Amino acid sequence: MFAKENSSASKASGQAESLNQPIAVSIVGERLTLETFHQFAGVLAGCPYVKVIVDRQKSQIHFVNNASYQFHSDYIAVEIFHEVLEKFLANITKFNQSVYEDPERRFFLGIVALHGKEFFTLETVEVDTMDAEMLKFFYGFVKKQLDPVFPLVFKPANHLQESFIAEIDPAEIPRIFSHQLFASSNYFALNKGSTKGRLRLFRSDEEYRGNFQTIAWFDILTMDRVPDDIPRVSGIINAKHTTPLSHTNVLANGWHIPHAIQIGVTELIEKEQLNGQWVEYRVDADAPRIHLAKIEKPADFPQQPPWNTQPIKLEEPDTFHNPIEALS
């Protein structure tokens, strides 16, 4: 059945409700069709997902509309316990322990995500301590209530789950690990933000090295994998997969510039003839891909930012005078 939005839920979610077309906040005890999945889904790093709750006490499943409730706990408080949300949140620590640590827990919480048009994944939060039997129960219950058009695979959320899943037959619980899943996506928002600058596409490391002196602070660099020794620029786009912990992403985070992985961006740049052109570049974690659009060079664009015109100079360290006494 569909659960309709009530006044408490509307207050919790901050969503406007039409009197003629009430919003369904969830599907309870029924199979989630692909159509409803997309209606309920939120998007993270280009991947649509729906929150799922299994109530073991009532042997019942809830698929939650992302537009109505941001957190599993809010939905449970309002729709299942019928409590005032503010009062419920005052004891949220105790509730979290009951759903993530208690082996006799009533509620199993997770997220079902759709990856391309290939498969669903089921995962929990990183702190969840489900054991092997609990994982089997959760996976089996959710699988029966999903549209069978795509297979469901389990994604371990922590090392404990990885150790449990290793002892379970893959035929019983198919699985995929984070590093495998990461490589299957065409878009990852590594550091969100937006900028305007000159797009520079380098097709090889040799081409990059040969043009290194021409790279300016307002450039947006695009390569298969942008190297670690880049000067400070305004944006970074990797055309092939790299890790979120790469040095370039650490730089992007520190410089507060947009950085993303976008498979196929080289072909897009060549097709739209964007190389060397001024563009608007935006990375949004909730978008399905990067935003890249040609613009005119802004008339009010600054000549140079402060960090480029006022380099930091460090005095030569004193390596001779040492007032510290020897240990003897």
N, C-alpha and C positions, 0 to 999 in steps of 0.2 A: 504494500500500500504506500501511497504518497503521504508524507506528513506535510501539512500546510503551515505556512509562516504564521505564528501568533504574535501578539504584541510584545511579549518578553523576548522572543527571538529577534524581532525587528530591532528592539532596543539594543540587544547584545551585538548585533551585526552592523548596526548603523545603516542598514539598507532601506531604501524607500519601498513601500508596498503599494501596488495598485489594488484598488477596491474591487475592480472587475476581474483582475487576473492575479489572484494570490500566488505567491512564489512557493514552490515546493522546496522545503529545506532538506528533505532526505527521501530515500526510498527504504522502506522497512520490510524485511522479510520477503523480498522479491528479488528476482534476477535483475542485474544492472545491464541494460541493453547498451550497445555502442552509441546509439543516438543520445540516450540520457547521460552516458559517461561524458560526452562532449558538452552537454548542457550544464553539467555539474562541475566540470573540471576547472581547476586553476592551472597556471602555467609557471614552471620554474626551469630556467635555462633552456627554454624551447620545448620542454617536455610537459604534456598535460597530465594531471594527476587528480585523483579523488580520494578523500579520506574515508576509511572504512573502520567500522566498529563491530566486533562480534560480542554479543551478550551471551556468555556461556550459561548463565542462570536461566534465561528464557529460550536458549537455543535459537537466537534471532540475530540477523545481520542488519546493519544500518549503513547506507551509502550517503554521505553528507555533501550537500551543495556548498561548494567553496565560497560562493557569494554570500551565503547566510552565516556561516560560522568559520572563523579563522582557525580555531583550535578544537580538537576532539573534546577537550574538557568542557568547553563552553556549551557544546551541543548536549553532552551528557547531563550537565547541570540543569539546563533549561528544558530540554525535550524528554529526558528520561526521569530525572529526579524531580522536575518541576520546582526547582528552587530559584530564589533570587540570585542572580549571577554574582553580585557583589558579595553576598554572604558566603556563597560557595567558594569564591576565590580566596577568602580569608583563611581557608584550610586546604589550599591547593597542594601544599607539600605532602600532607598526609594522603591526599587523593593520588598524587603522582606515584608515591611509594606503592599504593595498592594496585596500580595498573602496570607498573614497570618492574616491580621487584617481588610481589607476592606470588608464590607458586600456586596458590588457590584463588587467584584473581577471578573476578567476575567478567571484566572487560578485557578484550584483546584489541589493541589499537594498531593501525597501520595505514599505509598509503599504497594505492594501486596506481601505477603509472603506465602510460602507453608510449612505446618507443617506436617512432615511425609508424609503419603499417606492418609490424612484424610480431610483437609480443607485448604482453603485460608483465610488469614486475610487481611483486609484493614485498614491502620492507617495513621494518619497525624503526623506532628512534634508536640512536646509538646506545642509550643507557638501558635498553630493555634486556632483561635477564631470562627470557624464555629458554627452557631446556628442549631437548630433542622431541619429547612427546608433545609438548605445547606447540612447537613449530609444526609438527605433523597435523595437529588438530586445527591450528589457525589456517595453514595453507589449504588443507582439504575442505574446510568450511567455506572459505572465500572462493576457491576454484569452482565449486558447485553453483555459485551465485553470480558468476561473470558470464558475459556473452562469449560463447565458445568459438567465435570467429577467429580469435587470437589465443595462442597458448599462454599460460601463466607460469612464470618462473620466479623463484624466490631469490632475493638479493640480501645476503647476510649484512647486518648493520654493524657488527663488531667481531672481534676475534673469538669471543665465546660462541657466537652463533656459527662462525666458520668451523670451529672444532666440532660442534654438534652436527652440522650439515654434512661434514666429511664422513660421518658414520652412517648416514642415511642413504639408501639406494637412490641414485639420480632418477630412476624410473618412478620412484614414489614422490620425490620433490626435486624437479629440475631446478637448477640454480645458475646464477650468473654473478660474477664478482665485480666489484667497483671498477677495477682496471679494465675489465672486458666491456663493461657498460659504457665507460667513458669513451672508449674508442669507437663505439657504435653510433654516436651522435654527430650530427653535422654542425652543431652550434653549441658553444659554451661561453657564457659570459664570465670571464675571469676577473675583470675589474670594471664595474659599471661606470657610466659617465658619458659625457658628450663633449665634442670639440669641433672646431672648424680649422681646417688646415690644408696643406698641399699633399696630395696622395702620392706616395713613392712606392712603386712596385719593383722589387728586385727578384729576378727569376733564378738567381744562383748566388752562392757566397762570393764567387769571383766578381760578379757584377756589383755586388754590395761593396766589396773591398775597393774596387776601382772607382767608385763614386763616393767613398766615405767622406771626403773633404767637402762635398757639396750638400751633405745633409744638414738641414737647418732646424732650429728649435720648433718651428711651426709645421714640420713634416709629420705625416702619418705613415709609418713604415709598414709595408706588407711583404712578407716572405713566407716560404713554406714553414720555416721555423726561424723567427727573428733571433739573431745571436745575442750573447750576453753582453758584448762590449759596446752596445749602442750608446751614442751620446743622448743627452736628454732631448726628447721629442714630445710631440703633442698627442700621439696615439699609436697603438700597436695592433696589427692584425696578423695572426698566424693562419696560414692556409692549410696547415696540417696539424695533427694532434701533438700537444705537449702537455706537461703536467701543470696543475694549478700551483705547485710549489716551485716552478721554474724561477730562475733568477730574474728573467725579464718580467715575470708577473710580480715579483717582489719590488722591482723597480717601478712598475706601473702603479702599484699600490702606494708606494712612497711618493711618487710624483703626482698622484691623483689624476691619472689620465686613463681614458678608456682602453680596454684590452680584451680581445676575444679570439676564440678559435672559430673560423668560419670556413668549412669545407666548400670548395667551389668558388671562393671569392676571386681567385685569379682569373677564371673564365669570365666572371661578371665584370671585372675591371676592364678586361680586354674588349668585351662586347660593348660596354657603355663608353669605352675610350676615356676612362677616368684617370689613367696614369699621368701624373704631372699636373692634374687639374685640382682646383680648390673644391673641397667637398665638405659636407656636414657629416660627421661620423658619430653614431650613438650606439652605446651598448646598454641594453636593458635586460635584466635577468628574467623578466616576465614575457619577453618578446620571442618569437620563433626564430629570429635571425638578426644580424646586425642591420642598422639603418645606415645606408651610404648613398648620398645624393649630391649631384654636382651643384655648385653655387658660384656666384661671382665673388671675387676676393673682397672681403668687407672693407669699406672705405675707411672705417674707424679702427682698423686693425692696428694694434700697438707695434711699434718698431721692434722692440725687444722687451721681454719680461725682466723684472728685477733680478732674478737669479742668474740671468745671462749677461747682464750689464754690470753686476757687482760680484765678481768672483771672490770666493773666500781665500785669503792668503794666510797660511800658517807660518809662524816664526820657526826658524831652524832650532831643533831641540838641543838642549845642553847635555852633551854626552860625556863631559869631562868632570864637571864638579858634582860630586856625590857625597852629601853630608851623612849618609847612613853608615853607621859603624859596622865593621865586619862581625860576624856572629862569634868569632873567637874572643 
